[in-house]
Every structure is written in C-alpha cells, then in structure tokens.
C-alpha cells in the first residue's frame, strides 16, 4: 500500500508539469498575440511616427524649392524733396515669371519726374511700360541651380520614403526581439514554477515515507536540495521576466503618446511558431526567390545616385561661360499696342574664368562621390542576396532542430517516468530521479531557447527584407 501511495505521489508532479490549465496560467487570462503587439508598435510608437515625419519634411522641402519658380512682383519708390523743390521722384515696378529652362519673362512700369532727375531716368510724363525676356545662352540654359534643386527635392522625397521603411523596420525588429525575450522568460518562469511544485510534492512524499520507516532520512536531504534549487531557479527566472516586461513596455504606446505597461494579466502567444512567418510575411520567402530590385536599401542608394547625377550635370554646366542676353520692348502705356522696333532696351552679360580650377575640382569631386555610391550599390546588392540565402538556410535548419529537440524532450520524459516507477518499487534512488528530472529540464530549456532562435531568425529575415507594411 505504501508503494502504491508513493507511486501516485511521484506521478502527480509529472502530470502537473504537463498540465496546461495550471493555476499559474489561469491567472494570466489574456493572450497578447505577436501580430496584435506589432500593430500597436506600427501605429503608435513615437520613433515610427518620426520616420513618417521624414516624408513630411521632404514634402515641405519640395514645396519650398518650387517657390523658386513662383512669379514675383517688385516695386521701389525713391523721392527727394528739399526747400520746396522736388529734386526727383522715381517709381519702378516689375512682374517676373521664372520658367523651367532659365528663361525669365518680365513686365514693368516706371514713373519718374523731378528737377534734378538723372538723364538716364528721363521718361515720358505718362510713364514707361516694358515687356521683355532674359535668356541664358551658356550656363543655366539646360540646367541651373533652381532646376537642379527641384529635381533633387523630388528625388529626395523618394529617398525619404525608402529611408522611412528602413527606420520603421529597425524599430519593428527591436520590438520583435523584446517580445521574443518576454516569451522566452515567461515560458522559463512557467517551467520552473511547475517543477518547483513537483519538488515540493516529492519532498512531502519522501518525508511521509520516512516517517513510516519506508525510506532513509538522507532522502529528505536530497529532496530538500532539489527543492531549494528549484526555488532559486524560479526566483532568478522571475527577475528576468520582470526585466523583459519592462523592456517590452518601451515599445507599447497608445494614442496621444500614452505609454502602456505589460502586466501579469497578459501572456505571450502560445503557438507563435505556427503564426510568426505569416505575421512577418517570411513564409513564402523561405521557399521562393526574392527580388531585391524594390528593396529600400537599393532604392535609397539608387536615389542617392540620381541626386549625384543631377549635381554632376549642374557642375558640368558650370564649365560653360556665363552669357545672359536680355531684351525689353519699351512703350508709353497708351501706345503699348503699336509696336516699334526702335524702342527697346537690350543687354548682354559675359563672364568666364580662365582656368576653371574651382569648377573642374567640384565636378571631379562629384564624379568620385558618384563612383563611390555606385560601388556601394553593387556591394549592397551582393550582400543582400547572400544574407537572404543564408537566413533562409538558418530558418530551415532551426525548423529541423526543433523537431529533434521535441523528440528529446519526449524521450527524457519517458526516462523520468520510468525511473519514478523503479523508485516506487525500491529499485532506484531519489538522486537518479533528480538527475533525470534535471536532464529533462535542461532539454526543455533548450527547446525554449531553440524556439526563440527560430523566432529571431524569422525576424532577422524580416529585417533583411525591410518591408514594414
């Protein structure tokens, strides 16, 4: 009867260790899935919002650059009155329209009068209207600074979109690692808590058999040592779990930048290994080829090259001489429709550095930067392809390793159960049972660690893919 009683005591811990409806779990009544968690991070995390602000900055910069092509109204008035004499009164106004190819259209009206007016400012009493055009024939015709700025601003907007994806992916990757760490420590704590209950039950069972004279007193020391080790492991694991919760809380926010905190009412997703690839969209990639042409890093480098190409064209254009020709038709306002060729104002500006050292040096620097970025693009393409292929192999290998360790856990459990039966028949010792249980715990911890590696490897592939959507 005593042997049957002890056999039931020794079996009950194993049942508790495998019972998924234990008191520890029922206290945590809400499953916080990985997909739900990432949804909060994507929507409310401040750094993700900051990444979106980069696009807004680029859009604002594009608007500012387009201002260089805005029409402009100018007016000036200068008057001198001294000892009741009107020395001069000069009024100049103009309306300018910049165009794409450096050509500027201008209309104006001047009204000047006075006793001591400069002869060149003498105009008809009704004023003088003008309508003209300014054309650069060398520098600035095919490309100029405002054209280059607008082209670069448009490219910069695309660059910001690619960089936003990279920043968002980096944040989501770090958030994923925090979630996996929380899940690992939660499962380890749960495991140690279950085996602590096993150790307490075994200790009570051994103490009861010692009182009945069926076991040696030294067995209580063995059971007590095992119980103390389980308590120590549980306390250490609980501390790690607390730190993991706080780390995870750094990534959880609500609207209006309200931080959230993980509490004991939440527990991580149970079957994460079956859903993680769907959540991170890595399931199809592990079995198919992936094109890197639309990868944000590739797009970012390509846009940087496009910006440098615009800069190169602008620098090359600076090697041309500056030749600006301007023509304006002049007429009194009432005769503006009667065009006369003899009434005009024309001007030509010319300048050209003899050695062009500044211009040639700037162009060479830009070409070197262009070559450097092109080399980086080629290297990045190769590295991305190799990283993706390597990560796919890691995931496939971990998938196989998980099956092996699951088989080991099952076999160690069988060995422990068998040793407990032998002990109940007096053919084994508590030391051997504890040794078998320690091997089982070590294998289960290895299973948890291997699952964690599997999660991280999928997250690494997600980071390499850099597709936060």
Secondary structure as GFF3:
##gff-version 3
##sequence-region A 1 469
A	DSSP	alpha_helix	2	18	.	.	.	ID=ss1
A	DSSP	alpha_helix	23	26	.	.	.	ID=ss2
A	DSSP	beta_strand	30	32	.	.	.	ID=ss3
A	DSSP	alpha_helix	34	44	.	.	.	ID=ss4
A	DSSP	alpha_helix	46	66	.	.	.	ID=ss5
A	DSSP	three_ten_helix	67	69	.	.	.	ID=ss6
A	DSSP	beta_strand	72	82	.	.	.	ID=ss7
A	DSSP	beta_strand	85	98	.	.	.	ID=ss8
A	DSSP	beta_strand	104	113	.	.	.	ID=ss9
A	DSSP	three_ten_helix	119	121	.	.	.	ID=ss10
A	DSSP	beta_strand	128	136	.	.	.	ID=ss11
A	DSSP	alpha_helix	145	211	.	.	.	ID=ss12
A	DSSP	alpha_helix	218	249	.	.	.	ID=ss13
A	DSSP	beta_strand	253	254	.	.	.	ID=ss14
A	DSSP	three_ten_helix	255	257	.	.	.	ID=ss15
A	DSSP	beta_strand	258	259	.	.	.	ID=ss16
A	DSSP	beta_strand	266	268	.	.	.	ID=ss17
A	DSSP	alpha_helix	272	280	.	.	.	ID=ss18
A	DSSP	three_ten_helix	285	287	.	.	.	ID=ss19
A	DSSP	alpha_helix	296	317	.	.	.	ID=ss20
A	DSSP	beta_strand	322	331	.	.	.	ID=ss21
A	DSSP	three_ten_helix	333	335	.	.	.	ID=ss22
A	DSSP	beta_strand	344	351	.	.	.	ID=ss23
A	DSSP	alpha_helix	357	424	.	.	.	ID=ss24
A	DSSP	alpha_helix	430	465	.	.	.	ID=ss25
###
